Amino acid sequence: MTSHILKLLQQRYTTKLWQHTPVSHAQLDYVLQCAYLAPSKMAHHSHKIVAITNSVQGKAIKDWLFY
């Protein structure tokens, strides 16, 4: 069992390339609802979720973060 966990951790990766395919409002709402309802210890959510759009401000933030 521990070797299985080690193998999974060694194979994980972070995606840093983005597709230019638009995400619909319905898809975004679905993902945000799933994140909101995700279980956490004692209902303590210590994270924030921020959805950045293609507005002028959103593009400026994305450029600052990723380029």
C-alpha positions as CSV (number, residue, x, y, z in Angstrom):
1,M,0.0,0.0,0.0
2,T,2.7,2.5,0.9
3,S,4.5,1.9,-2.4
4,H,1.3,2.6,-4.2
5,I,1.0,6.0,-2.5
6,L,4.6,6.8,-3.1
7,K,4.2,6.0,-6.8
8,L,1.1,8.2,-7.1
9,L,3.0,11.1,-5.4
10,Q,6.0,10.7,-7.7
11,Q,3.7,10.8,-10.8
12,R,1.7,13.9,-9.9
13,Y,2.1,17.1,-11.8
14,T,0.8,20.6,-11.9
15,T,-0.7,21.9,-15.1
16,K,0.7,25.3,-16.1
17,L,-0.4,25.5,-19.7
18,W,-3.9,26.9,-20.3
19,Q,-6.2,26.2,-23.1
20,H,-8.0,29.1,-24.8
21,T,-11.3,27.3,-24.7
22,P,-13.9,29.4,-23.0
23,V,-15.6,27.9,-19.9
24,S,-19.4,28.4,-19.8
25,H,-21.1,29.9,-16.8
26,A,-22.8,26.6,-16.2
27,Q,-19.5,24.7,-16.1
28,L,-18.0,27.3,-13.8
29,D,-21.1,27.2,-11.5
30,Y,-20.8,23.4,-11.4
31,V,-17.1,23.4,-10.4
32,L,-17.6,26.1,-7.8
33,Q,-20.5,24.2,-6.3
34,C,-18.4,21.1,-6.1
35,A,-15.6,23.0,-4.4
36,Y,-18.1,24.6,-2.0
37,L,-19.6,21.2,-1.0
38,A,-16.3,19.4,-0.8
39,P,-15.9,17.8,2.7
40,S,-13.5,19.4,5.1
41,K,-12.6,18.7,8.7
42,M,-15.2,20.3,11.0
43,A,-16.5,22.3,8.0
44,H,-13.4,24.5,8.1
45,H,-12.4,25.7,4.7
46,S,-9.1,27.4,5.0
47,H,-8.8,28.2,1.3
48,K,-10.3,30.8,-1.1
49,I,-11.5,30.1,-4.6
50,V,-11.2,32.9,-7.1
51,A,-12.7,32.7,-10.6
52,I,-10.9,35.1,-12.9
53,T,-12.7,36.2,-16.0
54,N,-11.5,37.7,-19.3
55,S,-12.3,41.2,-18.1
56,V,-9.6,43.9,-18.2
57,Q,-8.9,43.3,-14.5
58,G,-8.9,39.6,-14.9
59,K,-6.5,39.6,-17.8
60,A,-4.2,41.9,-15.8
61,I,-4.2,39.5,-12.9
62,K,-3.5,36.5,-15.1
63,D,-0.6,38.3,-16.8
64,W,0.8,39.2,-13.4
65,L,0.4,35.7,-12.0
66,F,1.5,33.5,-15.0
67,Y,3.7,35.5,-17.4
